[in-house]
Amino acid sequence: MRTLLDRDRDCVWHPYTQSGFGSDPLPVVRGEGSALILEDGRRIIDGISSWWCCLHGHGNQRLASAAAQQFETLDHVLFAGVTHEPAVALAERLCGAYPHSFSRVFYSDNGSTAVEVAIKLAVQFWRNRGERRLRVVALHGAYHGDTFGAMAVGARSVFTNAFEDLLFSVEYLSPEGGDAEVARCEELARQGDVACFIFEPSVQGAGGMKFIDPAVLDRYCAIFQRGGTLCIADEIMTGFGRTGPLFASSEMAIAPDLVCLSKGLTSGTLPLAVTMCREAVFREFVSDDHSRTFFHGHTFTANPIACAVALASLDISESESCANQRLRINEAHSEFAERVRGRSGIEGVRVRGTILAFDVVTPEAGGYVSPVAQQARQFFIDRGVLLRPLGNVVYCMPPYCVTDEELEVVYSTLEDFVNHLGL
Ligand SMILES: Cc1ncc(COP(=O)(O)O)c(C=O)c1O
């Protein structure tokens, strides 16, 4: 009989994968809590919450019941000219949960699209006001997704090389701040044509798990907002407690104007995303003139089942027990960081919320295609842990329901890896 892998080889094209290297994907048949069960029965700990989204683990019963119940009531309906309870309830809950005063939720279905929506909203906001503002500012090292607009506002890299000539140009500021960068920010703001400034609050994820000081973002946002530039917080990775608080931008003193959420929104069970904004942004689109309409929408916008699951997921994320789980992971990460800090072969051991990361010292420059990633990934899989280093950046970002025993397996695997580097 042909295995799942045999059949996969014949017809599937995987994301972020060079098939020419011939490494096989993991044949996963089931998910249980923090574990993935493979076709051959092996149990692999999902140390990265399946691309950072399965906050409450695999096969979560509360989420499954919410989905099943909603399926029986209303599975799907278009969202133009129609509304439904799960979408309205979720919008109300998200606006209430977000620490800054936001009142409008625009639905879409993945992180890149939530970013596209934010950029398009910002550009059309200025057009509707009769001002020509087309310039966009982002941070060096950013990653905001793979659609064209989202690529354009991200760092140029191996991800974007093939499309470089088609991407609109963007000004970049350093996430590290500093007087020279603040002066450049002031200069950009003075020119009066910046539509929006987009950033990942607290942590740049795909860019290498780089932590950002909220005070730096506050300085940039304060300067931009003085001139009306809309500030966009991309919380697609950081949202729903990943860095500690429910939203990383709550650690900023300055509130953004728009925020993008996805990934943990449904705890990775169904595709859903939102771009939320302040009422003042929405008001610029309200008119008796069609040309001020935001002509954007997707077939699966505000899918009722996804919204119902997101409500159930938010209930869990907001609970005291979930906050305690996050705290427990943070403490365990911090202890492990102490254990390996200063070991040869690694540097930059860091912890923020439930994220643990360190850099492998390599003779060549790091970057996503560093050979360290492939070798390390295999090393971890052989020991029953799914970790997918970003180039030479090794990180762990487990589901919040991960057990202490599972965490210890992850840490001992990481320690073996560090010892192996030191040989
Ligand atoms: C900060 C950030 N923004 C946007 C995205 C894109 O989200 P998606 O992969 O759902 O398109 C990601 C994905 O990793 C992300 O980390």
The ligand as an SDF file (V2000), in Angstrom:
LIG
                    3D

 16 16  0  0  0  0  0  0  0  0999 V2000
    3.6750   39.4020   12.3360 C   0  0  0  0  0  0  0  0  0  0  0  0
    3.0750   38.6430   11.1990 C   0  0  0  0  0  0  0  0  0  0  0  0
    2.2990   39.2820   10.3190 N   0  0  0  0  0  0  0  0  0  0  0  0
    1.7110   38.6380    9.2910 C   0  0  0  0  0  0  0  0  0  0  0  0
    1.8980   37.2920    9.0960 C   0  0  0  0  0  0  0  0  0  0  0  0
    1.2500   36.5890    7.9370 C   0  0  0  0  0  0  0  0  0  0  0  0
    0.2150   35.7680    8.3740 O   0  0  0  0  0  0  0  0  0  0  0  0
   -0.3090   34.5700    7.4390 P   0  0  0  0  0  0  0  0  0  0  0  0
    0.7700   33.5670    7.4010 O   0  0  0  0  0  0  0  0  0  0  0  0
   -1.5460   34.0880    8.1320 O   0  0  0  0  0  0  0  0  0  0  0  0
   -0.6100   35.1640    6.1100 O   0  0  0  0  0  0  0  0  0  0  0  0
    2.7040   36.5780    9.9840 C   0  0  0  0  0  0  0  0  0  0  0  0
    2.9510   35.1420    9.7780 C   0  0  0  0  0  0  0  0  0  0  0  0
    3.8400   34.5540   10.3150 O   0  0  0  0  0  0  0  0  0  0  0  0
    3.3040   37.2760   11.0610 C   0  0  0  0  0  0  0  0  0  0  0  0
    4.0930   36.6480   11.9450 O   0  0  0  0  0  0  0  0  0  0  0  0
  1  2  1  0
  2  3  1  0
  2 15  2  0
  3  4  2  0
  4  5  1  0
  5  6  1  0
  5 12  2  0
  6  7  1  0
  7  8  1  0
  8  9  2  0
  8 10  1  0
  8 11  1  0
 12 13  1  0
 12 15  1  0
 13 14  2  0
 15 16  1  0
M  END
$$$$
